[in-house]
Amino acid sequence: MVKKNTLLLASAFALAAGAAQAEAPDVVVSIKPIHSLVASIMQGVGKPALIVEGAASPHTYSMKPSNAAALQDASVVFWVGHGLEAFLEKPLESLGTSAKIVELDDAPGLEKLKFREGGAFEAHDDGDEHEAASADAHDGSHEAEGHHHDEGEFDMHLWLDPQNAKAMAADIEKTLAEVDPANAGAYKANLDSLNARFDTLDKTLAETVAPIKDKPFIVFHDAYQYFEKRYGVKVAGSITVSPETMPGAERISQIHKKIQELGATCVFAEPQFEPKLVNVVLEGTSAKSGTLDPEAATLEAGPDLYFKLMESIGTSLKACLSSNS
Ligand SMILES: [Zn+2]
């Protein structure tokens, strides 16, 4: 009896030791949509840490001491890149570890779109919308045009097209398999099922928005270019030029005018920004309001977040625009 217990105990230790050998690498991810893709690929192996948690916005985020500590211990860091998570630039440069840093806007196979500055977004003065520190220098000035595009030439809301999410997921899987070959089989299997989910999502979204494709609408910030291109929906303008800077009276009246020109439409707020502005824009028009959450401020982090984020953009657009014809 005693002998049997000892054996059981010994095999329990052996199991624990085996598990420790296949332990997951310490992975840190910048923002929720990307974190969701990494969490899917690491399912059954481990859980990645997330920097921009809760309702925080990547456009206005400040690093916390706990974020710096997580970066110090990381073996892999995934971020979108210089044009989006400006708050990460200095910490990543000064990071004194051997962490592998992966900038996902370099993922092979991504379709990247330039910042748009014309057409419906004519008041989009300089495209430097992700650099909070310099936002105060931009108000109403076109003089500095072109100075900032060395790092931020492209629209960085890359994840809002499932084909781009697929390209980033492939890059994530490749990186994890290199860093942690013991779990390469699990990463590959998870990538395969993730790819199947992307295909289903793509079909669902195309069907969801098909009836409202031709109805122009107004958004809070110009985040939706990839979604628009993929599914053919029509953003007619954005309330803010940059998410860090509140629009002035002139821009509000331009948007107001645009709504009147378009006739009935929808104006979409975003959960982490001031809803009052949307009411100001709506005043005296027959437009309705809805909410879009392109950076997942209201969603719980995890493998399913990416799919909830994308599906809710489709259903919110459909709900508002089909009730308003
Ligand atoms: Zn954004």
Residues whose N, C-alpha, C, O or C-beta is under 5 A from the ligand:
A	BS01	ZN	A223
